[in-house]
Amino acid sequence: MSRLDEYSFSDLYNITSGLSSTKDQSGHGAPFVSFGTVFNNIFLPDELPDLMDTSEKEQETYSVKKGDIFLTRTSETVDELAMSSVSLTDYPKATYSGFVKRLRPKTTNITYDRFMAFYLRSKYFRKVIENNTIMTLRASFNEDIFSFLKLYLPDYSEQVKIGDLLYSIECKVQNNKKINDNLQQQLRLLYDYWFTQFDFPDEHGNPYCASGGEMIWNEQLKQRIPVGWTVDHVGKCVERIATGLNPRNNFTLGGGAIKYITVKNLTSSGAIDFSNCDTIDESARIMIHRRSDIRTGDILFASIAPLGRCHLIQEDPQTWDINESVFSIRANTSATTSEYLYAFFTGESFVKSATNSSTGSIFKGIRINTLLDSKMIIPPLEVAERFSDTVRNLMSVNSVNMHETECLTAIRDWLLPMLMNGQATIAD
């Protein structure tokens, strides 16, 4: 059994609140650490995606330096509270949001930044947060909670070994995600080329529109489309649409090993992020599956904004199922293909129109009937099939990377407690 020393969190770190900014400040200026950046990244990205117009004084007060830990401060739900992101470098002129807390190390050689990143995202620490959260209308993490939290850490040299090993795994995970982002961009470019510019390959392999292919005016869309193409409701291309099931009065989350997929697990790269999933047991999966009936070839569609997050199922989903905010959509194969329908749902034109049609006071989303009534261009089936043949390899690589990422994440999360308690060791 490895020795773990007890520390008060507050003895190791100073906690401070972030910058209270205005809308006029955002979108320009210096780098900025937002709530979303902290929530979505174990480590702060090399280039911060947000900007904030800040003064030199603010940049000094709300600075971002190597070793800093950022925690989400408040949220609608406990599972989004005190999610951590660690800075592995200094970010000159950067500041951070008032919706997060900054923890800055007081000491050296007691905590190792890479180790702390995984420790604070571990199931153990997440359970500590759940047990100590103040919940009124919103979950809140404050200085009072911070002051009595305890950390149980191996010595510094062990933290370095563990942190560096887990970091190497995380680098591979992030590389897979970058590859999948690139694959998704390629698919969207192909979709745009074929079905927005109408330069799909004609019978001679030449781009249809650019080569003088015959076009006809469509009154519904107020634009020209290729001869032989039609415009109809999405419902014409859908054989079946369903949803998963909410646990309320049906089953309990947290038991078993079946992954319970919600909209937050569907990514913009077309993959499923299986990390930090809730779990259910087999009896719950059977109950959900009676409604969802998800199978290979179905499209998962995140019904809550931001829209455009979809996944095309390419392997029999035996180890996971979906909740009620995820639609499962089956293509009508006499009218189109799964790949074309998937690309349509992630396309810029559909996402824009569907977003404008979204309703809801707290979480805006699209309803099933609204989705089915949406207009879409329907190419001849043989064109859709050729598109599917073209993109199928891209989507297959995406699926392989997704499964590799799932396995690597599971190994990473399994290794942390094993290495901490001495059940596994790292050879020198």
C-alpha positions as a Markdown table, in Angstrom:
| # | Residue | x | y | z |
|---|---|---|---|---|
| 1 | Met | 0.0 | 0.0 | 0.0 |
| 2 | Ser | 1.5 | 3.3 | -1.1 |
| 3 | Arg | 1.6 | 6.0 | 1.6 |
| 4 | Leu | -0.7 | 9.0 | 1.1 |
| 5 | Asp | -0.2 | 12.2 | 3.1 |
| 6 | Glu | -3.1 | 14.3 | 4.1 |
| 7 | Tyr | -3.1 | 18.0 | 3.3 |
| 8 | Ser | -5.7 | 20.8 | 3.6 |
| 9 | Phe | -6.4 | 22.1 | 0.2 |
| 10 | Ser | -6.2 | 25.7 | 1.5 |
| 11 | Asp | -2.7 | 25.1 | 2.9 |
| 12 | Leu | -1.4 | 24.3 | -0.6 |
| 13 | Tyr | -3.3 | 26.8 | -2.7 |
| 14 | Asn | -4.6 | 30.4 | -2.6 |
| 15 | Ile | -8.1 | 30.7 | -4.0 |
| 16 | Thr | -9.3 | 33.8 | -5.8 |
| 17 | Ser | -12.3 | 34.8 | -7.9 |
| 18 | Gly | -12.1 | 35.8 | -11.5 |
| 19 | Leu | -12.9 | 38.9 | -13.6 |
| 20 | Ser | -16.4 | 40.3 | -13.7 |
| 21 | Ser | -16.6 | 41.4 | -17.4 |
| 22 | Thr | -19.1 | 43.1 | -19.6 |
| 23 | Lys | -20.4 | 42.1 | -23.1 |
| 24 | Asp | -18.5 | 45.1 | -24.6 |
| 25 | Gln | -15.2 | 43.6 | -23.4 |
| 26 | Ser | -15.6 | 40.2 | -24.9 |
| 27 | Gly | -14.5 | 39.0 | -28.3 |
| 28 | His | -11.4 | 41.1 | -28.6 |
| 29 | Gly | -8.3 | 42.0 | -26.7 |
| 30 | Ala | -6.1 | 39.6 | -24.7 |
| 31 | Pro | -6.5 | 35.8 | -24.1 |
| 32 | Phe | -9.2 | 34.8 | -21.7 |
| 33 | Val | -10.0 | 31.6 | -19.7 |
| 34 | Ser | -13.8 | 31.1 | -19.9 |
| 35 | Phe | -16.1 | 28.7 | -18.0 |
| 36 | Gly | -16.4 | 26.5 | -21.2 |
| 37 | Thr | -12.6 | 26.3 | -21.6 |
| 38 | Val | -12.2 | 25.1 | -18.0 |
| 39 | Phe | -15.1 | 22.7 | -18.2 |
| 40 | Asn | -14.0 | 21.0 | -21.5 |
| 41 | Asn | -10.3 | 20.7 | -20.9 |
| 42 | Ile | -8.2 | 18.8 | -18.4 |
| 43 | Phe | -5.3 | 21.1 | -19.3 |
| 44 | Leu | -5.7 | 24.7 | -20.7 |
| 45 | Pro | -5.2 | 24.5 | -24.5 |
| 46 | Asp | -2.0 | 26.0 | -25.9 |
| 47 | Glu | -4.0 | 28.8 | -27.5 |
| 48 | Leu | -7.0 | 30.1 | -25.5 |
| 49 | Pro | -10.1 | 30.3 | -27.7 |
| 50 | Asp | -11.6 | 33.4 | -26.1 |
| 51 | Leu | -10.6 | 37.0 | -25.9 |
| 52 | Met | -11.3 | 39.8 | -23.4 |
| 53 | Asp | -10.5 | 43.5 | -23.5 |
| 54 | Thr | -8.6 | 44.0 | -20.2 |
| 55 | Ser | -6.4 | 46.6 | -18.6 |
| 56 | Glu | -2.8 | 46.0 | -17.4 |
| 57 | Lys | -4.0 | 46.1 | -13.8 |
| 58 | Glu | -6.6 | 43.4 | -14.5 |
| 59 | Gln | -4.0 | 41.3 | -16.3 |
| 60 | Glu | -1.8 | 41.5 | -13.2 |
| 61 | Thr | -4.6 | 40.8 | -10.8 |
| 62 | Tyr | -6.3 | 37.9 | -12.7 |
| 63 | Ser | -3.1 | 36.5 | -14.3 |
| 64 | Val | -2.7 | 32.9 | -15.5 |
| 65 | Lys | 0.5 | 31.1 | -14.7 |
| 66 | Lys | 2.1 | 27.7 | -14.8 |
| 67 | Gly | 0.7 | 25.5 | -12.0 |
| 68 | Asp | -2.6 | 27.4 | -11.6 |
| 69 | Ile | -5.7 | 25.3 | -11.3 |
| 70 | Phe | -9.0 | 26.7 | -12.4 |
| 71 | Leu | -12.3 | 25.3 | -11.1 |
| 72 | Thr | -15.8 | 26.0 | -12.4 |
| 73 | Arg | -17.5 | 28.1 | -9.6 |
| 74 | Thr | -21.2 | 27.7 | -10.2 |
| 75 | Ser | -23.5 | 25.7 | -12.4 |
| 76 | Glu | -27.1 | 24.5 | -12.8 |
| 77 | Thr | -26.0 | 20.9 | -11.8 |
| 78 | Val | -23.5 | 19.4 | -9.5 |
| 79 | Asp | -21.8 | 17.4 | -12.2 |
| 80 | Glu | -20.6 | 20.6 | -13.9 |
| 81 | Leu | -19.3 | 22.1 | -10.6 |
| 82 | Ala | -15.6 | 22.4 | -9.6 |
| 83 | Met | -14.5 | 20.8 | -12.9 |
| 84 | Ser | -10.8 | 21.6 | -13.1 |
| 85 | Ser | -8.4 | 22.7 | -15.8 |
| 86 | Val | -4.6 | 23.1 | -15.1 |
| 87 | Ser | -2.2 | 25.5 | -16.7 |
| 88 | Leu | 1.1 | 23.9 | -17.8 |
| 89 | Thr | 2.6 | 27.3 | -18.8 |
| 90 | Asp | 2.4 | 31.0 | -18.3 |
| 91 | Tyr | -0.2 | 32.9 | -20.5 |
| 92 | Pro | 1.0 | 36.5 | -20.8 |
| 93 | Lys | -1.7 | 39.1 | -20.5 |
| 94 | Ala | -4.4 | 36.4 | -20.0 |
| 95 | Thr | -7.2 | 36.7 | -17.5 |
| 96 | Tyr | -9.9 | 34.4 | -16.3 |
| 97 | Ser | -13.7 | 34.5 | -15.9 |
| 98 | Gly | -15.6 | 35.3 | -12.8 |
| 99 | Phe | -17.5 | 32.0 | -13.2 |
| 100 | Val | -14.3 | 30.1 | -12.3 |
| 101 | Lys | -12.0 | 30.1 | -9.3 |
| 102 | Arg | -8.2 | 30.2 | -9.6 |
| 103 | Leu | -6.1 | 28.1 | -7.2 |
| 104 | Arg | -2.4 | 29.2 | -7.2 |
| 105 | Pro | 0.2 | 27.0 | -5.5 |
| 106 | Lys | 1.6 | 28.4 | -2.2 |
| 107 | Thr | 4.5 | 25.9 | -2.1 |
| 108 | Thr | 6.8 | 23.9 | -4.4 |
| 109 | Asn | 7.6 | 20.2 | -4.6 |
| 110 | Ile | 4.4 | 19.1 | -2.8 |
| 111 | Thr | 2.0 | 19.1 | -5.7 |
| 112 | Tyr | 2.8 | 18.3 | -9.4 |
| 113 | Asp | 0.7 | 20.1 | -11.9 |
| 114 | Arg | 0.2 | 17.1 | -14.3 |
| 115 | Phe | -0.7 | 14.8 | -11.4 |
| 116 | Met | -3.2 | 17.3 | -9.9 |
| 117 | Ala | -5.0 | 17.6 | -13.2 |
| 118 | Phe | -6.0 | 14.0 | -13.2 |
| 119 | Tyr | -6.5 | 13.8 | -9.4 |
| 120 | Leu | -9.0 | 16.6 | -9.4 |
| 121 | Arg | -10.9 | 15.0 | -12.3 |
| 122 | Ser | -11.0 | 11.6 | -10.7 |
| 123 | Lys | -14.1 | 9.8 | -9.5 |
| 124 | Tyr | -12.8 | 10.1 | -5.9 |
| 125 | Phe | -12.5 | 13.9 | -6.0 |
| 126 | Arg | -15.8 | 14.3 | -7.9 |
| 127 | Lys | -17.5 | 12.4 | -5.1 |
| 128 | Val | -16.0 | 14.7 | -2.5 |
| 129 | Ile | -17.4 | 17.7 | -4.4 |
| 130 | Glu | -20.8 | 16.1 | -4.7 |
| 131 | Asn | -20.8 | 15.5 | -0.9 |
| 132 | Asn | -19.8 | 19.1 | -0.1 |
| 133 | Thr | -21.7 | 21.2 | -2.6 |
| 134 | Ile | -24.0 | 24.0 | -1.6 |
| 135 | Met | -27.2 | 23.5 | -3.7 |
| 136 | Thr | -29.9 | 26.1 | -3.7 |
| 137 | Leu | -31.2 | 27.0 | -7.2 |
| 138 | Arg | -27.7 | 26.5 | -8.5 |
| 139 | Ala | -24.7 | 24.4 | -7.4 |
| 140 | Ser | -22.0 | 26.6 | -5.9 |
| 141 | Phe | -18.3 | 26.1 | -5.0 |
| 142 | Asn | -17.0 | 28.8 | -2.6 |
| 143 | Glu | -14.1 | 29.6 | -0.2 |
| 144 | Asp | -15.9 | 27.9 | 2.8 |
| 145 | Ile | -16.1 | 24.6 | 1.0 |
| 146 | Phe | -12.5 | 25.0 | -0.2 |
| 147 | Ser | -11.2 | 25.7 | 3.4 |
| 148 | Phe | -12.2 | 22.3 | 4.8 |
| 149 | Leu | -11.5 | 20.0 | 1.8 |
| 150 | Lys | -8.7 | 17.5 | 2.3 |
| 151 | Leu | -6.3 | 16.1 | -0.3 |
| 152 | Tyr | -4.6 | 12.7 | 0.1 |
| 153 | Leu | -1.5 | 12.7 | -2.1 |
| 154 | Pro | 1.5 | 10.5 | -2.7 |
| 155 | Asp | 5.0 | 12.1 | -2.3 |
| 156 | Tyr | 6.1 | 14.5 | -5.0 |
| 157 | Ser | 8.4 | 12.0 | -6.9 |
| 158 | Glu | 5.5 | 9.5 | -7.2 |
| 159 | Gln | 3.2 | 12.3 | -8.4 |
| 160 | Val | 5.8 | 13.1 | -11.2 |
| 161 | Lys | 5.9 | 9.5 | -12.3 |
| 162 | Ile | 2.1 | 9.1 | -12.3 |
| 163 | Gly | 1.4 | 12.5 | -13.8 |
| 164 | Asp | 3.8 | 12.1 | -16.7 |
| 165 | Leu | 2.5 | 8.6 | -17.5 |
| 166 | Leu | -1.1 | 9.8 | -17.5 |
| 167 | Tyr | -0.2 | 12.9 | -19.4 |
| 168 | Ser | 1.4 | 10.8 | -22.2 |
| 169 | Ile | -1.9 | 8.9 | -22.5 |
| 170 | Glu | -3.9 | 12.1 | -22.5 |
| 171 | Cys | -1.7 | 13.5 | -25.3 |
| 172 | Lys | -2.7 | 10.5 | -27.5 |
| 173 | Val | -6.4 | 11.1 | -26.6 |
| 174 | Gln | -6.1 | 14.7 | -27.6 |
| 175 | Asn | -4.3 | 13.8 | -30.8 |
| 176 | Asn | -7.2 | 11.4 | -31.7 |
| 177 | Lys | -9.7 | 14.2 | -31.1 |
| 178 | Lys | -7.7 | 16.5 | -33.4 |
| 179 | Ile | -7.7 | 13.9 | -36.1 |
| 180 | Asn | -11.4 | 13.4 | -35.8 |
| 181 | Asp | -12.0 | 17.2 | -35.9 |
| 182 | Asn | -10.0 | 17.2 | -39.2 |
| 183 | Leu | -12.0 | 14.3 | -40.6 |
| 184 | Gln | -15.2 | 16.0 | -39.8 |
| 185 | Gln | -14.0 | 19.2 | -41.5 |
| 186 | Gln | -13.2 | 17.1 | -44.6 |
| 187 | Leu | -16.7 | 15.5 | -44.6 |
| 188 | Arg | -18.3 | 19.0 | -44.3 |
| 189 | Leu | -16.2 | 20.3 | -47.2 |
| 190 | Leu | -17.2 | 17.3 | -49.4 |
| 191 | Tyr | -20.9 | 17.8 | -48.4 |
| 192 | Asp | -20.7 | 21.5 | -49.3 |
| 193 | Tyr | -18.9 | 20.7 | -52.6 |
| 194 | Trp | -21.5 | 18.1 | -53.6 |
| 195 | Phe | -24.7 | 19.5 | -52.2 |
| 196 | Thr | -24.3 | 23.3 | -51.8 |
| 197 | Gln | -22.2 | 24.1 | -54.8 |
| 198 | Phe | -23.6 | 21.1 | -56.7 |
| 199 | Asp | -20.2 | 20.1 | -58.0 |
| 200 | Phe | -20.7 | 16.4 | -57.3 |
| 201 | Pro | -19.0 | 14.2 | -60.0 |
| 202 | Asp | -21.2 | 13.7 | -63.1 |
| 203 | Glu | -21.2 | 10.6 | -65.2 |
| 204 | His | -17.8 | 11.6 | -66.6 |
| 205 | Gly | -16.3 | 12.4 | -63.2 |
| 206 | Asn | -16.4 | 16.1 | -63.8 |
| 207 | Pro | -17.9 | 18.6 | -61.3 |
| 208 | Tyr | -21.6 | 18.9 | -62.3 |
| 209 | Cys | -22.4 | 22.6 | -61.9 |
| 210 | Ala | -18.9 | 23.9 | -63.0 |
| 211 | Ser | -19.1 | 21.7 | -66.1 |
| 212 | Gly | -22.4 | 23.1 | -67.2 |
| 213 | Gly | -24.8 | 20.6 | -65.7 |
| 214 | Glu | -28.4 | 21.4 | -66.2 |
| 215 | Met | -30.0 | 23.4 | -63.3 |
| 216 | Ile | -33.6 | 24.3 | -62.6 |
| 217 | Trp | -35.2 | 27.0 | -60.4 |
| 218 | Asn | -36.8 | 25.8 | -57.2 |
| 219 | Glu | -39.5 | 28.1 | -55.9 |
| 220 | Gln | -39.4 | 26.7 | -52.3 |
| 221 | Leu | -35.7 | 27.4 | -51.8 |
| 222 | Lys | -35.6 | 30.4 | -54.2 |
| 223 | Gln | -32.5 | 29.0 | -55.8 |
| 224 | Arg | -31.4 | 26.7 | -58.7 |
| 225 | Ile | -30.9 | 23.0 | -58.1 |
| 226 | Pro | -29.8 | 20.2 | -60.4 |
| 227 | Val | -32.4 | 18.7 | -62.7 |
| 228 | Gly | -33.9 | 15.5 | -61.2 |
| 229 | Trp | -33.3 | 16.7 | -57.6 |
| 230 | Thr | -36.2 | 17.4 | -55.3 |
| 231 | Val | -37.1 | 19.4 | -52.2 |
| 232 | Asp | -39.2 | 17.9 | -49.5 |
| 233 | His | -39.6 | 17.5 | -45.8 |
| 234 | Val | -36.9 | 15.7 | -43.7 |
| 235 | Gly | -39.6 | 13.2 | -42.8 |
| 236 | Lys | -39.5 | 11.8 | -46.3 |
| 237 | Cys | -36.0 | 10.6 | -45.7 |
| 238 | Val | -36.6 | 9.3 | -42.2 |
| 239 | Glu | -37.9 | 5.8 | -41.5 |
| 240 | Arg | -38.0 | 6.1 | -37.7 |
| 241 | Ile | -37.2 | 8.7 | -35.1 |
| 242 | Ala | -37.2 | 8.0 | -31.3 |
| 243 | Thr | -35.5 | 9.1 | -28.1 |
| 244 | Gly | -34.0 | 7.5 | -25.1 |
| 245 | Leu | -35.4 | 7.6 | -21.6 |
| 246 | Asn | -35.1 | 9.9 | -18.6 |
| 247 | Pro | -34.2 | 8.1 | -15.4 |
| 248 | Arg | -36.9 | 9.8 | -13.4 |
| 249 | Asn | -39.3 | 7.2 | -12.1 |
| 250 | Asn | -37.7 | 4.6 | -14.5 |
| 251 | Phe | -34.2 | 3.6 | -13.2 |
| 252 | Thr | -31.3 | 4.8 | -11.2 |
| 253 | Leu | -28.1 | 6.3 | -12.5 |
| 254 | Gly | -24.7 | 5.2 | -11.3 |
| 255 | Gly | -25.1 | 1.4 | -11.3 |
| 256 | Gly | -23.7 | -1.1 | -13.7 |
| 257 | Ala | -21.2 | -0.6 | -16.5 |
| 258 | Ile | -23.5 | 0.5 | -19.3 |
| 259 | Lys | -22.7 | 4.0 | -20.5 |
| 260 | Tyr | -25.6 | 6.5 | -20.5 |
| 261 | Ile | -25.2 | 9.0 | -23.3 |
| 262 | Thr | -26.6 | 12.5 | -23.1 |
| 263 | Val | -26.3 | 15.5 | -25.4 |
| 264 | Lys | -23.1 | 16.6 | -23.6 |
| 265 | Asn | -21.4 | 13.3 | -24.8 |
| 266 | Leu | -22.0 | 14.1 | -28.5 |
| 267 | Thr | -19.2 | 16.1 | -30.0 |
| 268 | Ser | -18.8 | 18.5 | -32.9 |
| 269 | Ser | -16.4 | 16.0 | -34.5 |
| 270 | Gly | -19.0 | 13.3 | -34.9 |
| 271 | Ala | -17.6 | 11.2 | -32.1 |
| 272 | Ile | -19.1 | 10.2 | -28.7 |
| 273 | Asp | -17.1 | 11.3 | -25.7 |
| 274 | Phe | -17.5 | 8.4 | -23.3 |
| 275 | Ser | -15.5 | 10.2 | -20.5 |
| 276 | Asn | -17.5 | 11.3 | -17.5 |
| 277 | Cys | -20.6 | 9.4 | -18.6 |
| 278 | Asp | -23.2 | 8.3 | -16.1 |
| 279 | Thr | -23.7 | 4.6 | -16.0 |
| 280 | Ile | -26.7 | 2.3 | -15.8 |
| 281 | Asp | -27.3 | -1.4 | -15.3 |
| 282 | Glu | -28.4 | -4.0 | -17.9 |
| 283 | Ser | -32.1 | -3.9 | -16.8 |
| 284 | Ala | -32.1 | -0.1 | -17.4 |
| 285 | Arg | -30.5 | -0.5 | -20.8 |
| 286 | Ile | -33.2 | -3.0 | -21.8 |
| 287 | Met | -35.9 | -0.6 | -20.7 |
| 288 | Ile | -34.3 | 2.3 | -22.6 |
| 289 | His | -33.7 | 0.2 | -25.7 |
| 290 | Arg | -37.4 | -0.6 | -26.0 |
| 291 | Arg | -37.9 | 3.0 | -26.8 |
| 292 | Ser | -34.6 | 4.1 | -28.5 |
| 293 | Asp | -34.0 | 0.8 | -30.5 |
| 294 | Ile | -30.6 | 2.2 | -31.5 |
| 295 | Arg | -28.7 | 0.1 | -34.0 |
| 296 | Thr | -25.9 | 0.3 | -36.6 |
| 297 | Gly | -26.6 | 2.9 | -39.2 |
| 298 | Asp | -28.8 | 5.1 | -36.9 |
| 299 | Ile | -27.9 | 8.7 | -36.4 |
| 300 | Leu | -27.8 | 10.2 | -32.9 |
| 301 | Phe | -28.9 | 13.8 | -32.9 |
| 302 | Ala | -28.4 | 16.2 | -30.0 |
| 303 | Ser | -31.7 | 17.9 | -29.7 |
| 304 | Ile | -30.5 | 20.7 | -27.4 |
| 305 | Ala | -28.4 | 23.6 | -28.5 |
| 306 | Pro | -25.8 | 23.9 | -29.8 |
| 307 | Leu | -27.3 | 21.9 | -32.7 |
| 308 | Gly | -25.2 | 20.0 | -35.2 |
| 309 | Arg | -23.7 | 17.5 | -32.8 |
| 310 | Cys | -24.5 | 14.1 | -34.3 |
| 311 | His | -23.0 | 10.6 | -34.4 |
| 312 | Leu | -23.5 | 7.9 | -37.0 |
| 313 | Ile | -23.5 | 4.5 | -35.3 |
| 314 | Gln | -21.2 | 2.1 | -37.1 |
| 315 | Glu | -21.0 | -0.8 | -34.6 |
| 316 | Asp | -23.7 | -2.6 | -32.6 |
| 317 | Pro | -24.3 | -0.5 | -29.5 |
| 318 | Gln | -24.3 | -3.2 | -26.8 |
| 319 | Thr | -22.5 | -1.3 | -24.0 |
| 320 | Trp | -24.4 | 2.1 | -24.1 |
| 321 | Asp | -27.7 | 3.7 | -24.7 |
| 322 | Ile | -29.2 | 7.2 | -24.8 |
| 323 | Asn | -31.3 | 9.6 | -22.8 |
| 324 | Glu | -34.4 | 11.5 | -23.9 |
| 325 | Ser | -32.6 | 14.6 | -25.1 |
| 326 | Val | -30.9 | 12.5 | -27.8 |
| 327 | Phe | -32.9 | 11.6 | -30.9 |
| 328 | Ser | -32.2 | 8.3 | -32.7 |
| 329 | Ile | -32.9 | 8.7 | -36.4 |
| 330 | Arg | -33.1 | 5.9 | -39.0 |
| 331 | Ala | -32.7 | 6.8 | -42.7 |
| 332 | Asn | -35.4 | 5.7 | -45.2 |
| 333 | Thr | -33.0 | 3.8 | -47.4 |
| 334 | Ser | -35.4 | 3.9 | -50.4 |
| 335 | Ala | -35.0 | 7.7 | -50.4 |
| 336 | Thr | -31.4 | 8.4 | -49.2 |
| 337 | Thr | -28.5 | 7.1 | -47.2 |
| 338 | Ser | -27.5 | 7.3 | -43.5 |
| 339 | Glu | -24.3 | 9.1 | -44.5 |
| 340 | Tyr | -26.1 | 11.8 | -46.6 |
| 341 | Leu | -28.7 | 12.4 | -43.8 |
| 342 | Tyr | -25.9 | 12.6 | -41.2 |
| 343 | Ala | -24.0 | 15.1 | -43.3 |
| 344 | Phe | -27.2 | 17.1 | -43.8 |
| 345 | Phe | -27.9 | 17.4 | -40.1 |
| 346 | Thr | -24.3 | 18.7 | -39.4 |
| 347 | Gly | -24.4 | 21.1 | -42.4 |
| 348 | Glu | -24.3 | 24.8 | -41.8 |
| 349 | Ser | -27.6 | 25.5 | -43.6 |
| 350 | Phe | -29.6 | 23.0 | -41.5 |
| 351 | Val | -27.9 | 24.0 | -38.2 |
| 352 | Lys | -28.8 | 27.7 | -38.8 |
| 353 | Ser | -32.4 | 27.1 | -39.7 |
| 354 | Ala | -32.9 | 24.5 | -36.9 |
| 355 | Thr | -31.4 | 26.8 | -34.4 |
| 356 | Asn | -33.8 | 29.6 | -35.5 |
| 357 | Ser | -36.6 | 27.1 | -35.0 |
| 358 | Ser | -35.5 | 26.1 | -31.5 |
| 359 | Thr | -37.7 | 26.7 | -28.5 |
| 360 | Gly | -37.4 | 26.5 | -24.7 |
| 361 | Ser | -36.9 | 28.9 | -21.8 |
| 362 | Ile | -33.9 | 27.2 | -20.1 |
| 363 | Phe | -32.4 | 24.9 | -22.7 |
| 364 | Lys | -33.3 | 25.7 | -26.3 |
| 365 | Gly | -33.8 | 22.8 | -28.6 |
| 366 | Ile | -35.7 | 21.4 | -31.5 |
| 367 | Arg | -38.8 | 19.2 | -31.3 |
| 368 | Ile | -39.2 | 16.1 | -33.3 |
| 369 | Asn | -42.1 | 17.4 | -35.5 |
| 370 | Thr | -40.2 | 20.6 | -36.2 |
| 371 | Leu | -37.2 | 18.5 | -37.3 |
| 372 | Leu | -39.3 | 16.3 | -39.5 |
| 373 | Asp | -41.1 | 19.3 | -41.1 |
| 374 | Ser | -37.7 | 21.0 | -42.0 |
| 375 | Lys | -37.1 | 21.3 | -45.8 |
| 376 | Met | -34.1 | 19.5 | -47.4 |
| 377 | Ile | -32.7 | 19.0 | -50.8 |
| 378 | Ile | -33.0 | 15.3 | -51.8 |
| 379 | Pro | -30.6 | 14.2 | -54.5 |
| 380 | Pro | -31.2 | 11.0 | -56.6 |
| 381 | Leu | -30.5 | 7.9 | -54.5 |
| 382 | Glu | -27.5 | 6.9 | -56.7 |
| 383 | Val | -25.9 | 10.3 | -56.0 |
| 384 | Ala | -26.4 | 9.9 | -52.2 |
| 385 | Glu | -25.0 | 6.3 | -52.5 |
| 386 | Arg | -21.9 | 7.6 | -54.3 |
| 387 | Phe | -21.4 | 10.2 | -51.6 |
| 388 | Ser | -21.7 | 7.5 | -49.0 |
| 389 | Asp | -19.0 | 5.4 | -50.7 |
| 390 | Thr | -16.8 | 8.5 | -50.8 |
| 391 | Val | -17.0 | 9.4 | -47.1 |
| 392 | Arg | -17.4 | 5.9 | -45.6 |
| 393 | Asn | -13.7 | 5.5 | -45.0 |
| 394 | Leu | -13.4 | 8.9 | -43.3 |
| 395 | Met | -16.2 | 7.9 | -40.9 |
| 396 | Ser | -14.6 | 4.5 | -40.3 |
| 397 | Val | -11.3 | 6.1 | -39.2 |
| 398 | Asn | -13.3 | 8.5 | -37.0 |
| 399 | Ser | -15.0 | 5.4 | -35.4 |
| 400 | Val | -11.7 | 3.6 | -34.8 |
| 401 | Asn | -10.2 | 6.7 | -33.2 |
| 402 | Met | -13.3 | 7.1 | -31.0 |
| 403 | His | -13.0 | 3.5 | -29.7 |
| 404 | Glu | -9.3 | 3.9 | -29.1 |
| 405 | Thr | -9.9 | 7.1 | -27.2 |
| 406 | Glu | -12.5 | 5.3 | -25.1 |
| 407 | Cys | -10.1 | 2.5 | -24.3 |
| 408 | Leu | -7.2 | 4.9 | -23.5 |
| 409 | Thr | -9.5 | 7.1 | -21.3 |
| 410 | Ala | -10.6 | 4.0 | -19.4 |
| 411 | Ile | -7.0 | 2.8 | -18.9 |
| 412 | Arg | -6.0 | 6.3 | -17.7 |
| 413 | Asp | -8.8 | 6.5 | -15.2 |
| 414 | Trp | -8.2 | 3.0 | -13.9 |
| 415 | Leu | -4.4 | 3.6 | -13.5 |
| 416 | Leu | -4.7 | 6.6 | -11.3 |
| 417 | Pro | -6.1 | 4.9 | -8.1 |
| 418 | Met | -4.0 | 1.7 | -8.8 |
| 419 | Leu | -0.8 | 3.7 | -8.9 |
| 420 | Met | -1.8 | 5.9 | -5.9 |
| 421 | Asn | -2.5 | 3.0 | -3.6 |
| 422 | Gly | 0.5 | 0.9 | -4.8 |
| 423 | Gln | -1.4 | -1.9 | -6.5 |
| 424 | Ala | 0.5 | -0.9 | -9.7 |
| 425 | Thr | 3.9 | 0.6 | -10.0 |
| 426 | Ile | 5.9 | 2.4 | -12.6 |
| 427 | Ala | 9.4 | 1.0 | -13.3 |
| 428 | Asp | 12.3 | 3.4 | -12.9 |
